[in-house]
Amino acid sequence: MSTLRVTAEVLTVHEHPNADALELAQVGLYRAVVAKGVYRTGETAVYIPEQSVLPEDLIEELGLTGRLAGSRSDRVKAVRLRGELSQGIVCRPKALAGVDLARAAADGTDFAERLGITKWVPPIPPTMDGEVESAPGLLPWVDIENIQRYPDIFAPGEDVVLTEKLHGSACLLTYFAEDGRVQVSSKGFGAKYLALTEDPRNLYWRAVHGHGVAAAAARLAERLGARRVGIFGEVYGAGVQDLTYGADGRRETLGYAVFDVSAEIDGEVRWLDATELLTGELPLVPRLYEGPYDIGRVLEFASGRETVSGQGLHLREGVVIRPAIERYSPVTGGRAVAKAVSPAYLTRKGGTEYE
């Protein structure tokens, strides 16, 4: 998931091709449907992104009572309005009436707390839950921002790699070379530096044992001379999420594919190329494209059919974009990595979103 930031943004307003009373307000590469005439290109307004949970008073103020997602109708979700994809909400809340939004946009001010907006946290099914223990040495995963919100993470023509983004649940494994210890966690628990106690019923531990992930991490640590190795993989299949890729998360056919690797070498944690290091060792997420960065091409690859099963069983969630050579991004303040998500995935019916 992306980090939650509710910010003021300079808008570009477009005509809605299918509705005379509506327009499209663009933020980054996102577009949100708005009432016609409320905003003009160059003006500033507040942008509330997808996966935001809104307080009741703000929902009422915006006229969205009963129209948002979730059991409490309080979560922002991508929708199609008169045939156009609308992602997020563009508004000018009364609580910010005295705020210079143009200045706030320039400063990057985050209004989430002031407006009482929080980030939606998916529920944890029993198979993904379990007893946890403190894990201060765990190598955690990072939130990946959406390229449509931050299109300047990559420069046009920069060499990049696109891998398929799988709709499963992230499994984090850290191997400690000093004593051979292994810690396993989920993305949510890992962010809190908590590890799941070993349990043969737990989804993540089943994936680790079933695919020999710990042994592969040990071999990699020896090859690299690393103190710690982190292997980050997606667990998928029926019973995990609604997109299955032909696997069954309730049986031995539980799907698993590595999407990233990190290692502590000479006291420094580095992100490494999973394909280069683990081909033939562990299943990997499909690599779809290598070449110059072009946002149009990225968005094309984000849509289509999945390639994991080799049968195109269902739609593709999207892609993850990385530079060919790992680097820092001043846009994210961390790794240069982003995702692009398929509109069909965002608007599918009956989807699950467990973390």
C-alpha positions as CSV (number, residue, x, y, z in Angstrom):
1,M,0.0,0.0,0.0
2,S,1.0,3.6,-0.5
3,T,1.5,6.0,2.4
4,L,-1.4,8.2,3.3
5,R,-1.0,11.9,2.6
6,V,-3.9,14.4,2.2
7,T,-2.4,17.4,0.5
8,A,-3.3,20.5,-1.4
9,E,-2.7,20.1,-5.1
10,V,-2.7,22.3,-8.2
11,L,-5.4,21.0,-10.5
12,T,-5.7,20.5,-14.3
13,V,-9.4,20.3,-15.2
14,H,-10.6,18.4,-18.3
15,E,-14.0,17.9,-19.9
16,H,-15.9,14.7,-19.0
17,P,-16.6,13.0,-22.3
18,N,-19.9,11.5,-21.2
19,A,-21.5,14.1,-18.9
20,D,-22.3,17.7,-19.4
21,A,-22.6,18.4,-15.7
22,L,-19.3,16.8,-14.7
23,E,-15.6,17.4,-15.2
24,L,-12.3,15.6,-14.4
25,A,-9.8,17.2,-12.0
26,Q,-6.3,15.9,-12.5
27,V,-3.8,15.4,-9.7
28,G,-0.5,13.9,-10.9
29,L,-1.9,11.3,-13.3
30,Y,-5.0,10.6,-11.2
31,R,-8.3,12.0,-12.3
32,A,-11.3,12.5,-10.0
33,V,-14.8,13.3,-11.2
34,V,-16.1,16.7,-10.0
35,A,-19.1,18.9,-10.6
36,K,-18.7,21.2,-13.6
37,G,-17.6,24.7,-12.9
38,V,-16.4,24.2,-9.3
39,Y,-12.7,24.1,-10.2
40,R,-10.5,25.7,-12.8
41,T,-7.1,24.7,-14.2
42,G,-4.4,26.2,-12.0
43,E,-6.5,26.5,-8.9
44,T,-5.7,24.5,-5.8
45,A,-7.8,22.1,-3.8
46,V,-7.4,19.3,-1.4
47,Y,-6.9,15.8,-2.7
48,I,-8.0,12.8,-0.6
49,P,-6.5,9.6,-2.1
50,E,-8.0,6.1,-2.3
51,Q,-7.9,3.9,0.8
52,S,-8.6,7.0,3.0
53,V,-11.2,6.5,5.8
54,L,-13.2,9.7,6.3
55,P,-14.9,10.9,9.5
56,E,-18.7,11.1,9.5
57,D,-18.9,14.9,9.6
58,L,-16.7,15.2,6.5
59,I,-18.6,12.6,4.6
60,E,-21.8,14.5,5.3
61,E,-20.2,17.9,4.3
62,L,-19.1,16.4,1.0
63,G,-22.5,15.0,0.3
64,L,-21.2,11.4,0.2
65,T,-23.3,9.8,2.9
66,G,-23.9,6.1,1.9
67,R,-21.8,6.5,-1.3
68,L,-18.4,5.4,-0.1
69,A,-17.0,1.9,0.2
70,G,-16.7,-0.4,3.2
71,S,-19.2,-1.8,5.7
72,R,-19.5,1.7,7.2
73,S,-19.5,3.6,3.9
74,D,-16.5,5.6,4.9
75,R,-13.7,4.5,2.6
76,V,-12.5,6.1,-0.6
77,K,-12.3,3.7,-3.5
78,A,-11.8,4.0,-7.2
79,V,-15.2,4.0,-9.1
80,R,-16.4,4.7,-12.6
81,L,-18.7,7.6,-12.9
82,R,-20.4,7.9,-16.3
83,G,-17.8,5.7,-17.8
84,E,-14.7,7.6,-16.5
85,L,-12.4,6.2,-13.8
86,S,-12.5,8.5,-10.7
87,Q,-9.7,8.0,-8.2
88,G,-9.8,9.9,-4.9
89,I,-11.8,13.0,-3.9
90,V,-11.0,16.6,-4.8
91,C,-12.6,19.1,-2.4
92,R,-12.2,22.2,-0.2
93,P,-13.2,21.2,3.3
94,K,-14.7,23.9,5.6
95,A,-12.1,23.0,8.2
96,L,-9.5,24.5,5.9
97,A,-11.4,27.6,5.0
98,G,-8.7,29.9,6.4
99,V,-5.8,28.0,4.9
100,D,-3.7,29.3,2.0
101,L,-4.0,26.1,-0.1
102,A,-1.5,27.4,-2.7
103,R,1.1,27.8,-0.1
104,A,0.2,24.5,1.5
105,A,0.6,22.8,-1.9
106,A,4.1,24.4,-2.3
107,D,5.0,23.3,1.2
108,G,3.6,19.7,0.9
109,T,1.5,20.1,4.0
110,D,-0.3,17.0,5.1
111,F,-3.9,17.6,6.3
112,A,-4.8,14.0,7.2
113,E,-4.7,14.5,10.9
114,R,-6.4,17.9,10.9
115,L,-9.3,16.5,8.9
116,G,-9.5,13.3,10.9
117,I,-8.7,11.1,7.9
118,T,-6.9,7.8,8.5
119,K,-5.5,5.0,6.3
120,W,-7.7,2.0,5.8
121,V,-6.1,-1.1,7.3
122,P,-7.3,-4.4,5.8
123,P,-8.7,-7.1,8.2
124,I,-6.4,-10.0,9.0
125,P,-7.9,-13.5,8.4
126,P,-7.1,-16.2,10.9
127,T,-4.7,-18.0,8.6
128,M,-2.6,-14.8,8.3
129,D,-2.7,-14.0,12.0
130,G,-0.9,-15.6,14.9
131,E,1.2,-15.0,18.0
132,V,3.9,-12.4,17.5
133,E,7.2,-11.6,19.1
134,S,9.5,-8.5,19.1
135,A,11.9,-8.6,16.1
136,P,14.1,-5.5,16.2
137,G,16.5,-7.0,13.7
138,L,13.8,-7.8,11.1
139,L,14.4,-6.4,7.6
140,P,11.1,-4.7,6.8
141,W,9.4,-4.0,3.5
142,V,8.6,-0.5,2.4
143,D,5.4,1.2,1.2
144,I,5.3,1.7,-2.6
145,E,3.9,4.9,-4.0
146,N,1.6,4.9,-7.0
147,I,3.3,6.3,-10.1
148,Q,0.1,8.1,-11.0
149,R,0.4,10.2,-7.8
150,Y,4.1,10.8,-8.2
151,P,4.9,10.5,-11.9
152,D,8.4,12.2,-11.5
153,I,9.9,9.3,-9.5
154,F,11.5,8.2,-12.8
155,A,12.9,10.3,-15.7
156,P,11.7,9.7,-19.2
157,G,14.2,7.4,-20.9
158,E,15.6,6.1,-17.7
159,D,16.3,2.3,-17.8
160,V,13.7,0.5,-15.7
161,V,12.4,-3.0,-15.0
162,L,8.7,-3.8,-14.8
163,T,7.6,-6.9,-12.8
164,E,4.0,-8.1,-12.4
165,K,2.4,-7.0,-9.2
166,L,0.6,-10.0,-7.7
167,H,-2.5,-9.8,-5.6
168,G,-1.6,-11.9,-2.6
169,S,-0.1,-11.2,0.8
170,A,3.5,-10.1,1.4
171,C,5.7,-12.6,3.3
172,L,8.8,-11.2,4.9
173,L,11.7,-13.5,5.9
174,T,14.9,-12.4,7.6
175,Y,17.8,-14.8,7.9
176,F,20.6,-14.2,10.5
177,A,23.9,-15.7,9.4
178,E,25.5,-15.5,12.8
179,D,23.2,-18.2,14.4
180,G,21.0,-19.4,11.5
181,R,17.9,-17.8,13.0
182,V,14.9,-17.2,10.8
183,Q,12.1,-14.6,11.4
184,V,9.0,-14.6,9.3
185,S,6.4,-11.8,9.2
186,S,3.7,-10.1,7.2
187,K,3.9,-6.6,5.8
188,G,1.7,-5.2,8.6
189,F,3.4,-6.9,11.5
190,G,6.8,-6.3,9.9
191,A,6.2,-2.6,9.8
192,K,5.9,-2.8,13.6
193,Y,9.1,-5.0,13.9
194,L,7.1,-8.0,15.0
195,A,7.7,-11.5,13.8
196,L,5.2,-14.4,13.7
197,T,5.9,-17.3,16.0
198,E,6.5,-20.4,14.0
199,D,3.2,-22.2,13.4
200,P,2.6,-24.9,10.7
201,R,-1.0,-23.5,10.2
202,N,0.1,-20.0,9.5
203,L,0.0,-19.0,5.8
204,Y,3.5,-17.3,5.8
205,W,5.3,-20.1,7.6
206,R,3.6,-22.7,5.3
207,A,5.0,-20.8,2.3
208,V,8.4,-20.5,3.8
209,H,8.6,-24.3,4.6
210,G,6.8,-25.3,1.4
211,H,9.2,-23.5,-0.9
212,G,12.5,-23.8,1.1
213,V,12.9,-20.1,1.5
214,A,15.0,-20.2,4.6
215,A,17.5,-22.6,3.0
216,A,17.7,-20.3,0.0
217,A,18.3,-17.3,2.2
218,A,21.1,-19.2,4.1
219,R,22.9,-20.0,0.8
220,L,22.5,-16.5,-0.4
221,A,24.0,-15.1,2.9
222,E,27.0,-17.3,2.4
223,R,27.5,-16.2,-1.2
224,L,27.3,-12.6,-0.3
225,G,29.1,-12.6,3.0
226,A,26.0,-11.0,4.5
227,R,25.1,-10.7,8.2
228,R,21.4,-10.6,7.4
229,V,19.4,-11.5,4.3
230,G,15.8,-10.4,3.7
231,I,13.6,-12.2,1.1
232,F,10.3,-10.7,0.3
233,G,7.7,-12.8,-1.5
234,E,4.1,-12.8,-2.4
235,V,1.9,-15.7,-1.1
236,Y,-1.1,-16.2,-3.3
237,G,-3.9,-18.6,-4.2
238,A,-7.5,-19.5,-3.4
239,G,-8.2,-18.5,0.2
240,V,-5.6,-15.8,0.2
241,Q,-7.2,-13.2,-2.1
242,D,-9.8,-13.2,-4.8
243,L,-7.2,-13.5,-7.6
244,T,-5.7,-17.0,-7.4
245,Y,-3.3,-17.4,-10.4
246,G,-4.4,-21.1,-10.5
247,A,-2.9,-21.8,-7.0
248,D,-4.7,-22.9,-3.8
249,G,-3.6,-21.2,-0.6
250,R,-5.4,-23.9,1.4
251,R,-3.4,-26.8,0.1
252,E,0.2,-27.8,-0.8
253,T,-0.2,-25.9,-4.1
254,L,0.1,-22.6,-2.1
255,G,1.6,-20.0,-4.5
256,Y,4.8,-18.1,-3.6
257,A,6.9,-15.7,-5.7
258,V,9.9,-13.5,-4.7
259,F,9.6,-9.8,-5.6
260,D,12.6,-8.3,-3.7
261,V,15.8,-9.1,-1.8
262,S,17.8,-7.1,0.7
263,A,21.0,-7.9,2.6
264,E,23.2,-6.4,5.3
265,I,26.8,-6.4,4.0
266,D,29.6,-4.7,5.8
267,G,27.1,-2.9,8.0
268,E,25.0,-1.5,5.2
269,V,21.5,-2.8,4.1
270,R,21.3,-2.9,0.3
271,W,18.5,-3.7,-2.0
272,L,19.5,-6.3,-4.6
273,D,18.3,-7.8,-7.9
274,A,16.1,-10.9,-7.0
275,T,16.3,-12.2,-10.6
276,E,20.1,-12.1,-10.6
277,L,20.5,-13.8,-7.3
278,L,17.6,-16.2,-6.9
279,T,16.8,-17.5,-10.4
280,G,16.7,-21.3,-10.1
281,E,16.5,-21.0,-6.3
282,L,13.0,-19.7,-5.7
283,P,9.9,-18.8,-7.8
284,L,10.1,-15.2,-8.9
285,V,7.4,-12.7,-10.0
286,P,7.3,-12.4,-13.8
287,R,9.5,-9.8,-15.3
288,L,7.5,-8.1,-18.1
289,Y,9.7,-5.3,-19.5
290,E,13.2,-4.0,-19.4
291,G,14.0,-0.7,-21.2
292,P,13.5,3.0,-21.2
293,Y,10.9,4.5,-18.9
294,D,7.8,5.8,-20.6
295,I,4.7,6.4,-18.6
296,G,2.3,5.4,-21.4
297,R,4.1,2.1,-21.8
298,V,4.0,1.5,-18.0
299,L,0.3,2.0,-17.9
300,E,-0.2,-0.3,-20.8
301,F,1.7,-3.1,-19.0
302,A,-0.3,-2.4,-15.8
303,S,-3.4,-3.8,-17.6
304,G,-4.1,-7.0,-19.3
305,R,-4.1,-10.7,-18.1
306,E,-2.0,-12.2,-15.4
307,T,1.1,-14.1,-16.6
308,V,1.9,-16.1,-13.4
309,S,-0.1,-19.2,-14.3
310,G,0.8,-19.0,-18.0
311,Q,-2.9,-19.3,-18.8
312,G,-4.1,-15.7,-18.4
313,L,-6.7,-16.9,-15.9
314,H,-7.8,-13.4,-14.8
315,L,-7.0,-9.8,-14.9
316,R,-3.6,-8.4,-13.8
317,E,-3.3,-6.3,-10.7
318,G,-0.6,-4.1,-12.1
319,V,3.2,-3.7,-12.3
320,V,6.0,-2.6,-10.0
321,I,8.6,-0.2,-11.5
322,R,12.2,-0.2,-10.5
323,P,15.3,1.4,-12.0
324,A,17.7,-0.9,-13.7
325,I,20.3,0.3,-11.2
326,E,19.0,0.7,-7.6
327,R,19.0,4.4,-6.5
328,Y,17.6,6.9,-4.1
329,S,14.6,9.0,-5.1
330,P,14.2,12.6,-3.8
331,V,10.5,12.3,-4.7
332,T,9.8,9.4,-2.3
333,G,12.6,10.2,0.2
334,G,13.7,6.6,-0.1
335,R,14.0,3.9,-2.7
336,A,13.1,4.7,-6.3
337,V,10.3,2.2,-6.7
338,A,6.7,2.6,-7.6
339,K,3.6,0.8,-8.7
340,A,0.9,1.2,-11.4
341,V,-2.4,-0.5,-10.9
342,S,-4.9,-1.7,-13.5
343,P,-8.2,0.2,-13.6
344,A,-10.0,-3.1,-14.1
345,Y,-8.4,-4.3,-10.8
346,L,-9.5,-1.2,-9.0
347,T,-13.1,-1.4,-10.1
348,R,-13.6,-5.2,-10.0
349,K,-16.6,-6.5,-8.0
350,G,-16.2,-8.7,-4.9
351,G,-12.5,-8.2,-4.5
352,T,-10.6,-8.9,-1.3
353,E,-7.8,-6.6,0.1
354,Y,-6.1,-8.4,2.9
355,E,-2.6,-7.1,3.7
